[in-house]
Amino acid sequence: MSNAKPTPNPLSQLAFTSRVAKRAQYEAFEFDLLGDRIRVRNGSYADPENHEYLVQIEDGVPVSCTCPADEHFEGACKHRVGVAIRRPIVDLVTDVQLRADGGEAMRPSARGEQSNSERVASVSQGEEEKTDDDCECDGLPDSVPCWPCFRDGREDFD
């Protein structure tokens, strides 16, 4: 068993509007790991190659994005929120950062839990995790479900 402290849900560390949260859920984002950053491509546009931005992760939280909205408006942009609601992606970046610092990854556990890279692959391939115990809604702003609950249809935005 690990002595590692559970990290707070990254979504609970961000301020954003309900409009941003909804767009982060329904827009067709594609994610690529680039070290400690995530490239987010918005496939909802006819020219997605012109809608790619880099999201910086620090201490498990998407802290900045290269998009104009993140620079010019208060609160997190849809790209940062889109990364935060997909916890396996944030966990994977955190694991990469930990290894780069010489630390040891805490996953997979002895209980046969999937590694973070396996979980990200499952999410990107559309496979559903079948457990209810992956809920992380506690501590999130009202009317914002965690990614596992939204993905599995257990919760929705109000």
CORLINQUI-V769750 format. One line per field, one symbol per residue. phi: phi as a letter, one per 30 degrees, with the letter a starting at -180 (. if undefined). A space follows every 10 residues. Layout:
phi=???
This chain:
phi=.dcddddddd ddcccadddd dddddcdddb bbdbicbcdc ccddcdbedc bcbccdcbhi bdcabddddd dcbdiddddd dddddceedd dddddddddd djdcdccddd didddddddd ddddcidcdc cddcdbdeid eeicddeedd edidbbdd
